[in-house]
Amino acid sequence: MHRNVGIPDQIARIVVGTALLFLVLVLDGPSRWVGLIGLVPLATGAFGFCPLYAILGLSTCHVSKEA
């Protein structure tokens, strides 16, 4: 797994994931479980790797090419 999520993207994913998870506490009934979708952006932000980005060949991570 190569890192493909940059810092600004990570921050956005963590904020959105946390907000979606908050829906589990706020909403009532079966619709509250929609908030569990927040686990996906939260996990990809925490690990710095997005499987969809890998499939599409995208990366928001800027790595210096000095080696």
Secondary structure by P-SEA (a helix, b strand, c coil): ccccccaaaaaaaaaaaaaaaaaaaccccccccccccaaaaaaaaaacccaaaaaaccccbbbbccc
